[in-house]
Amino acid sequence: MSLDIKFDWRVDGEAQAEPFLDSYELEQMFDSAKQSIGAGLRRKFADVVCAEHAKAPTFKISGVYDNANEEMDIQYHVDTCCQRFLMRVMRILNQRA
């Protein structure tokens, strides 16, 4: 079963006079984060489905790069078929390795 992972990246604010990352480097950072996060989720959830409904979780990863502070905020949104499966997914997601 294929894991559904969607990414939503954006940049907020105006760039500083001499930004740490130019637009090409920002795209590289977004691509690298997408590959890394996606690989980690696929590794952890490759064979994970709800025992009751036989459905896999879905993920939406949102990332916002703030030009003014030169910081990136990443949030995970997880959808599951039921509350019990959500608890299992969250346990797996929070495990190291």
PyMOL commands that set and color helices and strands:
alter all, ss='L'
color gray80, all
select helices_A, chain A and resi 23-45+83-94
alter helices_A, ss='H'
color red, helices_A
select strands_A, chain A and resi 4-12+58-66+71-79
alter strands_A, ss='S'
color yellow, strands_A
deselect
rebuild
show_as cartoon
